[in-house]
């Protein structure tokens, strides 16, 4: 008897729990959040652009340094061969 009473109570409570609406995300379509995300994306792109420019400058500097070292190497080995 106690078992059937417990089953009846749990069955009776189930529809009440199912009737409670789930929490919805209302903030995802907010215009402010879209604008904030756009600003974050713009900042990220600008930061990446600056990093790429720094890397390009570093590559150019290293290439110039390598050319200078190659020139010095050629001059030293050219003098030894003569």
Buried (B, 14 or more C-beta within 10 A) or exposed (E): EEEEEEEEEEEEEEEEEEEEEEEEEEEEEEEEEEEEEEEEEEEEEEEEEEEEEEEEEEEEEEEEEEEEEEEEEEEEEEEEEE
